[in-house]
Amino acid sequence: MEAVTIHINETVACDQRKAIAQIVKGCKGVRAVCHYDEKPHLLMIEYNPYAVASHELIQVILRHGLHAEVIGL
C-alpha cells in the first residue's frame, strides 16, 4: 500500500468533501480516504499502486469539476 495527499484548489463544503471522499474510496485499489475539517483542501488516500495510479485518482476528482494535484507521496 502507498499513501498520497491530494490538494483540492477550490474551497469545498464538508458535504461535498464527504461525497468526493466516498467516490474516491469506491475506486478499485483504494483502501482508505481521510479528510479533516481543519484542512479542507486536503484528501489523504491509501491505495494499492498495482491497482490504481495516483494520477487516476486525480482524474476522478477533476471529473467532478474540481482542480487538484498530488502534494505528497
C-alpha positions in Angstrom: 0.0 0.0 0.0 1.0 3.6 -0.6 -0.4 6.9 0.5 -0.8 10.1 -1.3 -2.0 13.6 -0.3 -4.1 15.4 -2.8 -4.7 19.2 -2.6 -8.0 20.4 -3.9 -7.7 24.0 -5.1 -11.3 25.1 -4.5 -12.9 25.6 -1.1 -15.2 22.7 -0.8 -18.0 22.4 1.7 -18.0 19.5 4.2 -20.8 17.7 2.4 -19.0 17.9 -0.9 -15.8 16.7 0.6 -17.6 13.7 2.1 -19.1 12.9 -1.3 -15.8 13.2 -3.1 -14.1 11.0 -0.5 -16.8 8.3 -1.0 -16.4 8.4 -4.7 -12.6 8.1 -4.4 -13.0 5.4 -1.8 -15.1 3.4 -4.3 -12.2 3.3 -6.8 -10.5 0.0 -7.4 -7.4 -0.3 -5.2 -8.3 2.4 -2.8 -8.2 1.2 0.8 -9.0 4.4 2.8 -9.7 8.1 2.3 -9.4 10.7 5.0 -10.3 14.3 5.1 -10.4 16.8 8.0 -12.4 19.9 8.6 -9.2 21.6 9.9 -7.6 21.0 6.5 -10.5 21.3 4.0 -8.3 21.4 0.9 -6.6 18.0 1.6 -7.5 14.4 0.9 -5.3 11.7 2.2 -5.6 8.4 0.3 -4.2 5.0 1.0 -4.2 2.8 -2.2 -2.7 -0.1 -3.9 -0.4 1.3 -6.7 -0.7 -2.0 -8.6 -4.4 -1.5 -8.9 -4.6 2.3 -9.4 -2.2 5.1 -10.1 -2.2 8.4 -8.2 -2.9 10.3 -11.5 -6.0 8.2 -12.0 -7.2 9.3 -8.5 -6.6 12.9 -9.6 -8.7 12.3 -12.7 -11.7 11.2 -10.6 -11.6 14.5 -8.7 -11.2 16.5 -11.9 -14.2 14.8 -13.4 -16.3 16.4 -10.6 -15.3 19.9 -11.6 -12.6 20.4 -9.1 -8.9 21.2 -9.6 -6.5 19.0 -7.7 -2.9 18.0 -7.6 -0.7 15.5 -5.7 1.3 17.2 -3.0 2.8 14.3 -1.2 3.6 10.6 -1.5 
